[in-house]
Amino acid sequence: MFLLSCRQPSSFFKKVSPLAFLISSVLWFSLMILFWFLMPYMVYKKADTFKDRFKAILSDSEFRIENDRGGRSWDWSEFTTWIESPHFYHLYFSSRSFFIVPKDAFEGDDAHEARNILRAKIKV
């Protein structure tokens, strides 16, 4: 025969005081806001790189990204694999080195065409 004992719900409230719970909750939410919103905003606001508009050009022989100040090209053979996320294409040179291309770098419906080119040029 099993005997179950039930504790009073109030016994759990005596372990953590309401003030300690409130303070720890406020600290937790403050840290979340700081790390998820304020710090990225401060970093992106200062760096000119994040203010630039980039244009991605995919040709038969290379991948090129450029802005008003210049550009850089990579041969397709330099990439080992690629992954697509909702807003980015992740182009991997190795397991520790990769390049992130935002999908909004492509104009119009070119993001769909870019997916097809990446699938054809970078063998997974």
C-alpha positions in Angstrom: 0.0 0.0 0.0 1.3 3.4 -1.0 0.7 6.5 1.0 1.1 9.8 -0.7 1.7 12.8 1.4 0.7 16.2 0.0 2.5 19.3 1.1 0.6 22.5 1.5 1.2 24.8 -1.5 2.3 27.5 1.0 5.3 25.5 2.0 6.9 26.2 -1.4 6.4 29.9 -1.1 8.4 29.9 2.1 11.6 28.7 0.4 12.1 31.7 -1.9 10.9 35.1 -0.7 8.8 37.2 -3.0 11.4 40.0 -2.8 14.3 37.7 -3.9 12.2 36.3 -6.7 11.3 39.9 -7.9 14.9 41.1 -7.8 16.2 38.0 -9.6 13.5 38.3 -12.2 14.3 42.0 -12.8 18.0 41.2 -13.1 17.3 38.4 -15.5 15.1 40.5 -17.8 17.6 43.4 -17.6 20.4 41.1 -18.8 18.3 39.6 -21.6 17.5 43.1 -22.9 21.1 44.2 -22.6 22.6 41.2 -24.4 19.8 40.7 -27.0 19.0 44.3 -27.9 21.2 47.0 -26.5 24.7 45.5 -27.1 24.0 44.5 -30.8 22.5 48.0 -31.4 25.6 49.7 -29.9 28.0 47.5 -32.0 26.0 47.9 -35.3 25.6 51.6 -34.8 29.3 52.2 -34.5 30.6 50.0 -37.3 30.4 51.4 -40.9 30.4 47.9 -42.3 27.0 47.2 -41.0 25.6 50.4 -42.6 26.7 49.6 -46.1 24.5 48.1 -48.7 26.0 45.1 -50.4 25.3 43.5 -53.8 26.0 39.9 -54.3 26.9 38.7 -57.8 26.9 35.0 -58.7 28.6 34.0 -61.9 29.6 30.7 -63.4 33.1 30.9 -62.2 32.9 33.0 -59.0 30.9 34.5 -56.2 31.4 38.3 -55.8 30.2 40.7 -53.2 30.6 44.5 -53.6 29.5 47.9 -52.3 30.2 51.5 -53.3 33.8 51.3 -52.1 34.9 48.0 -53.8 34.4 44.3 -53.8 35.8 40.9 -53.3 35.5 37.6 -55.3 35.8 33.9 -54.4 36.0 30.9 -56.7 33.3 28.3 -56.2 36.0 25.7 -55.5 36.9 27.6 -52.3 33.6 26.8 -50.7 33.1 23.4 -49.1 29.4 23.6 -48.2 26.4 26.0 -47.8 23.4 26.2 -45.5 20.3 28.3 -45.9 18.6 29.9 -42.9 15.4 32.1 -43.0 17.4 35.4 -43.7 20.9 34.3 -44.7 23.0 32.0 -46.9 25.9 30.5 -44.9 28.8 29.8 -47.3 31.5 27.6 -45.6 35.2 27.6 -46.6 35.9 25.1 -43.8 34.3 24.0 -40.6 35.8 27.0 -38.8 35.6 29.6 -41.5 32.4 30.8 -43.2 30.8 33.8 -44.9 27.2 35.0 -44.3 25.3 36.5 -47.2 22.0 38.2 -46.3 19.2 37.3 -48.6 18.3 41.0 -48.9 21.6 41.5 -50.8 19.8 40.0 -53.8 17.3 42.2 -55.6 13.7 41.0 -56.3 13.3 37.2 -56.8 17.1 36.7 -57.2 17.3 35.1 -53.8 15.5 32.0 -55.3 17.8 32.0 -58.3 20.8 32.3 -55.9 19.7 29.2 -54.1 19.6 27.3 -57.3 23.1 28.5 -58.3 24.5 27.7 -54.8 23.0 24.2 -55.0 24.6 23.7 -58.5 28.1 25.2 -57.7 28.7 24.0 -54.1 28.5 20.3 -53.8 27.5 19.2 -50.4 
